Amino acid sequence: MKIVIDNLIRSDRQSIALSIDREGQLIVRAPRWLPMNKVNAFVASKQRWIEKKQLMIAEQSAHRAQNEQFQDG
C-alpha cells in the first residue's frame, strides 16, 4: 500500500518529522532544502509505523462512534 502525504510542511529545520492527526492524516515536516525523493524514501521507511497509527486512530473513532448515545433534549 502506498502511503499518501496529506500535508507537507517545509521549514528551516534540520530533520524530518512525521505525525498523524485526529483524522488519521499524515503530516510530514521536512527541511526546505531536502529533495522530495528523500522525503518519500523516509516516509516509505516508516510505512509500518504510519499504518499502525492510522489503524489505531480509525479503531478509536469507530469505538467512539459506537459508544455515542443521543438523547432527545
Phi, psi and omega in degrees: 000130179277133179277135179255128175276114182279329181213119178250122181245116178262136178205179179276073179235170183255346185226170177260140176231141176244142172212156178242125182276183184296337178269000180085012180277142180274124177248126180243126174252128185217155176296148179300323187280349185281125180298149183299327179295329176288322177297312180298322179295319178296314179300317179298324180290341181253018185304315181299317179297314181300311181298320179298314180293319179295321177295317180299317179294319179298319179294320178296318179296317179295320180295316178298316181296324181290327184270352178290133177237127179258135179236146176294140185236000000 
